[in-house]
Amino acid sequence: MQPSKRDTINRVMAEIATRKEGKEVINWFASSIEGQQHLSDMMDRDAYLMESDPHVGHSLSLDQSDRLFKQIGKEIKNNRFRRVALKVAAVLLPIAIISGFALFSGGKTDLWGETVYSEIYIPKGEDGRIFFQDGTEVYLNADTRIKYPERFGLGKKREVYLDGEAYFNVKSNHRKPFVVHAQGTRTEVLGTSFNMSAYNDNHSVQVVLDEGKTSFHVNSRSYPMLPGQMIEYDKTTSRVTLSNLMHPSRASMWKQSTLCFNDTPLAEVIKTLERRYDVLFHVKEPEALVYSYTLTTRQPNIEGVLEELQKISPVRFMVEGNVITVTL
């Protein structure tokens, strides 16, 4: 950050800045990754001080705090910072600063009330990438829904809810663990990179750890993980399996538009292809489901993938529009 920018922010926080300077600071918070990170750092600092001294930060009333919150939200909307069409959604989590200034008028919101969540859904045939204000980066696979708090704010944890598949590059913050809730499980990290597959209609939840340490929680039990390991939770039997992978990066190759099947049953291959290409399979001969596939491909269209699959087994695929019939 430039010294002049820092001086301007300090003047605004001390309530000695002009209205123009206040608007410039708000716009910077709302329309740049650097501004969001600075705002997040300020919030973390205030929250840490409040934990050690409950009287710190109360110089600003709730109404005043909310004015800042509303103005940031307004600037975000005006700048149209979420670019879903570009498959990059900059998820801004506007937070009302605990101590600061009262330059702007706005409505009332209970700063300390129940957490309000927003969500993003990535439809079949698409993928997405989002950035949270704390610096965490998340890749979202097709047919995935993620729910996140509008304000990470003062909570002791950064909690999100996942239905689908995502790859998390979590920004380290030892004071605020990052928690992913999915299908009755909880994955808790401080700062790490991992892939999580947790579709509602899949029989299992899988977590593959690339870097750092992760703790997987289910049924009142905790399972620590190390890099290169995969944990799988069978939702039907409640069985948990921890294994070491020779190629853990394969689990997240989908974010490079690469399909990777490793002795994968045809039924699971079909689910993956339906999400990836937004098509519908009709299995005319159930006997075809006994086959499994090992394949890595970057085919941009479904026809190319099906052609490669047909080289592996006697199963045949007939394409009519977006419906694919499976026969032998």
C-alpha positions in Angstrom: 0.0 0.0 0.0 1.3 3.5 -0.8 2.0 5.8 2.1 -0.4 8.3 0.8 -3.2 5.7 0.8 -2.4 4.7 4.3 -2.4 8.3 5.5 -5.8 8.8 3.9 -7.2 5.7 5.6 -5.8 6.9 9.0 -7.5 10.3 8.5 -10.8 8.7 7.7 -10.6 6.4 10.7 -9.7 9.3 12.9 -12.8 11.2 11.5 -10.8 14.1 10.3 -11.0 13.3 6.6 -13.1 15.0 4.0 -16.2 13.4 2.6 -14.4 12.9 -0.8 -11.6 11.0 0.9 -14.1 8.9 2.8 -15.8 7.9 -0.5 -12.4 7.1 -2.1 -11.5 4.8 0.8 -14.9 3.0 0.6 -14.5 2.5 -3.1 -11.0 1.1 -2.7 -12.3 -1.4 -0.1 -15.1 -2.4 -2.4 -13.4 -2.6 -5.8 -9.9 -4.1 -5.3 -8.4 -7.3 -3.9 -5.8 -5.2 -2.1 -8.5 -3.1 -0.5 -10.5 -6.1 0.6 -7.4 -7.7 2.1 -6.5 -4.5 4.0 -10.1 -4.3 5.3 -10.0 -7.9 6.4 -6.7 -7.3 8.2 -8.2 -4.3 10.0 -11.2 -6.4 11.0 -9.0 -9.3 12.3 -6.9 -6.8 14.3 -10.0 -5.2 15.9 -11.5 -8.7 16.7 -8.3 -9.8 18.3 -8.2 -6.7 20.5 -11.9 -7.1 21.5 -11.2 -10.7 22.6 -8.5 -9.5 25.0 -10.4 -6.3 26.1 -14.2 -6.2 25.5 -14.2 -2.4 25.8 -11.9 -1.9 22.8 -13.6 -0.8 19.6 -16.9 0.4 21.1 -16.2 4.0 20.3 -18.4 3.6 17.2 -22.1 2.8 17.7 -23.8 -0.1 15.9 -25.6 2.4 13.7 -22.3 4.0 12.7 -20.7 0.7 11.9 -23.7 -0.3 9.8 -23.4 2.9 7.7 -20.0 1.8 6.6 -21.3 -1.7 5.9 -24.1 -0.4 3.8 -21.9 2.0 1.8 -19.4 -0.8 1.0 -22.2 -2.9 -0.2 -23.5 -0.1 -2.4 -20.1 0.5 -3.9 -19.7 -3.2 -4.7 -23.1 -3.2 -6.5 -22.3 -0.1 -8.4 -18.9 -1.5 -9.6 -20.5 -4.8 -10.6 -17.4 -6.5 -9.1 -18.9 -10.0 -9.4 -18.1 -11.2 -13.0 -20.0 -14.5 -13.1 -20.0 -14.4 -16.9 -16.2 -14.7 -16.9 -16.4 -17.7 -14.5 -14.6 -15.6 -11.9 -16.8 -14.4 -9.0 -15.0 -12.1 -6.7 -16.9 -12.9 -3.5 -16.7 -9.8 -1.4 -17.6 -10.2 2.2 -18.2 -6.6 3.4 -17.5 -6.2 7.1 -18.4 -3.3 9.3 -15.3 -2.0 11.0 -15.7 -1.9 14.8 -13.9 1.3 15.3 -13.9 4.0 12.6 -15.9 6.8 11.1 -19.5 7.9 10.7 -19.6 9.8 7.4 -22.4 8.0 5.6 -26.1 7.5 6.4 -27.8 4.2 6.0 -30.3 1.8 7.4 -30.1 -0.4 10.5 -28.7 -3.9 10.7 -28.0 -5.9 13.8 -24.2 -6.2 13.6 -24.1 -8.8 16.3 -27.2 -10.7 15.2 -27.7 -14.0 13.4 -25.2 -14.7 10.6 -26.6 -14.1 7.1 -25.5 -16.4 4.4 -25.2 -15.9 0.6 -24.6 -18.7 -1.9 -23.2 -19.3 -5.4 -24.3 -22.1 -7.7 -22.2 -23.3 -10.6 -24.5 -25.1 -13.1 -23.8 -28.2 -15.0 -21.4 -27.6 -18.0 -19.7 -24.8 -16.2 -17.0 -24.2 -13.6 -16.1 -21.2 -11.4 -13.4 -19.6 -9.3 -14.1 -17.3 -6.3 -12.0 -15.3 -3.9 -13.0 -14.6 -0.4 -12.0 -11.3 1.3 -9.5 -13.1 3.6 -7.5 -14.1 0.6 -8.8 -17.7 0.3 -9.2 -18.9 -3.3 -11.8 -21.6 -4.2 -12.3 -23.4 -7.5 -15.8 -24.7 -8.0 -16.6 -27.7 -10.2 -19.8 -28.1 -12.2 -23.2 -28.5 -10.4 -21.7 -27.1 -7.2 -23.2 -24.9 -4.6 -21.3 -23.1 -1.9 -22.9 -21.1 0.9 -20.8 -18.5 2.8 -21.4 -15.8 5.4 -21.9 -12.3 4.2 -19.5 -11.2 7.0 -16.7 -13.4 8.3 -16.4 -10.6 10.8 -16.1 -11.3 14.4 -16.7 -15.1 14.4 -14.0 -17.3 15.7 -14.1 -19.5 12.6 -14.5 -18.9 8.8 -17.3 -21.4 8.0 -18.7 -22.3 4.6 -21.1 -25.0 3.4 -20.5 -27.1 0.3 -22.6 -29.3 -1.9 -20.5 -30.5 -4.9 -16.8 -30.4 -5.5 -14.3 -27.6 -4.8 -10.6 -27.0 -4.5 -9.6 -24.7 -1.6 -6.4 -22.6 -1.3 -7.0 -21.4 2.2 -5.3 -18.3 3.4 -3.6 -19.0 6.7 -5.1 -17.4 9.9 -4.3 -19.2 13.1 -6.8 -17.2 15.0 -9.7 -18.2 12.7 -9.8 -21.8 11.4 -11.4 -22.3 8.0 -14.2 -24.9 8.2 -16.0 -26.6 5.3 -19.3 -28.3 6.2 -20.4 -31.0 3.7 -22.9 -33.9 3.8 -22.7 -34.3 7.6 -18.9 -33.9 7.8 -16.7 -31.0 8.8 -13.2 -30.3 7.4 -11.2 -27.8 9.5 -7.9 -26.2 8.5 -5.8 -23.2 9.4 -4.2 -22.6 6.0 -3.8 -25.3 3.4 -4.8 -26.7 -0.1 -7.2 -29.5 -0.5 -9.8 -31.0 -2.9 -13.2 -31.9 -1.6 -15.8 -33.9 -3.4 -19.2 -33.9 -1.6 -22.1 -34.2 -4.0 -25.4 -34.9 -2.4 -26.2 -37.8 -4.8 -22.8 -39.5 -4.4 -22.4 -42.3 -2.0 -19.3 -40.9 -0.4 -17.4 -37.7 0.6 -13.7 -37.5 -0.4 -11.0 -35.1 0.8 -7.5 -35.1 -0.8 -4.9 -33.0 0.9 -2.2 -31.4 -1.2 -0.5 -29.1 1.4 -0.6 -28.4 5.1 -2.6 -30.2 7.7 -6.3 -31.0 7.8 -8.7 -32.4 10.4 -11.7 -34.3 9.1 -14.6 -34.7 11.5 -17.6 -37.0 11.2 -19.8 -38.8 13.7 -18.1 -37.2 16.7 -14.7 -38.5 15.6 -11.7 -36.6 14.2 -9.3 -37.8 11.6 -6.0 -35.9 11.0 -4.6 -35.9 7.5 -1.2 -35.3 6.0 -0.3 -34.1 2.5 -0.8 -36.8 -0.2 -3.5 -38.6 1.8 -7.1 -39.1 0.9 -10.0 -39.7 3.3 -13.2 -41.2 2.2 -16.4 -41.3 4.2 -19.1 -43.7 3.0 -22.4 -42.1 3.7 -24.3 -45.4 3.7 -22.1 -47.5 5.9 -20.5 -44.6 7.9 -17.1 -46.2 7.2 -14.1 -43.9 7.1 -11.0 -44.9 5.0 -7.7 -43.0 5.1 -5.2 -43.9 2.3 -1.9 -42.6 0.8 -2.0 -41.6 -2.8 0.8 -42.0 -5.3 -0.7 -39.1 -7.4 -2.8 -36.9 -5.2 -2.9 -34.1 -7.7 -5.1 -36.2 -10.0 -8.0 -35.5 -7.7 -8.1 -31.9 -8.7 -7.1 -32.1 -12.4 -10.7 -31.1 -13.2 -9.8 -27.5 -12.4 -7.4 -27.6 -15.4 -10.2 -28.9 -17.6 -8.8 -32.4 -17.4 -10.9 -35.6 -16.7 -9.1 -38.3 -14.8 -10.7 -41.7 -14.1 -8.8 -44.4 -12.2 -10.5 -47.7 -12.3 -13.8 -45.8 -12.1 -17.1 -47.7 -12.5 -19.2 -46.6 -15.5 -21.9 -45.4 -13.1 -19.5 -42.8 -11.6 -18.1 -41.9 -15.0 -21.7 -41.2 -16.2 -22.3 -38.9 -13.2 -19.1 -37.0 -13.9 -19.8 -36.6 -17.6 -23.4 -35.4 -17.0 -22.2 -32.6 -14.7 -19.2 -31.7 -16.9 -21.0 -31.5 -20.2 -24.6 -30.9 -19.1 -25.9 -34.1 -20.8 -28.2 -36.9 -19.8 -27.3 -40.6 -20.1 -29.9 -43.4 -20.6 -28.5 -46.8 -19.8 -30.4 -49.1 -22.1 -28.5 -52.2 -21.1 -27.6 -52.3 -17.4 -25.0 -55.0 -18.0 -22.8 -52.2 -19.3 -22.4 -50.9 -15.7 -20.0 -53.7 -14.8 -17.1 -52.0 -16.7 -14.7 -49.6 -15.1 -12.4 -47.0 -16.8 -8.9 -45.6 -16.4 -8.4 -42.6 -18.5 -7.0 -39.1 -18.5 -8.2 -36.7 -21.2 -8.7 -33.0 -22.0 -11.3 -33.5 -24.7 -13.3 -30.3 -25.0 -16.6 -32.0 -26.0 -18.5 -35.0 -25.0 -18.2 -36.8 -28.3 -14.4 -36.9 -28.0 -14.6 -38.4 -24.5 -17.1 -41.0 -25.6 -14.9 -42.0 -28.5 -12.0 -42.6 -26.1 -14.2 -44.6 -23.7 -15.3 -46.9 -26.5 -11.7 -47.9 -27.1 -11.4 -49.2 -23.6 -14.5 -51.5 -23.4 -17.3 -52.9 -25.6 -19.7 -50.4 -24.2 -21.2 -48.1 -26.9 -22.6 -44.6 -26.7 -25.2 -43.1 -29.1 -25.6 -39.4 -29.0 -28.9 -37.7 -29.9 -28.9 -34.0 -28.9 -28.0 -33.9 -25.2 -29.2 -37.5 -24.5 -26.7 -40.4 -24.7 -27.9 -44.0 -24.9 -25.6 -46.6 -23.4 -25.6 -50.1 -25.0 -23.4 -53.1 -25.5 
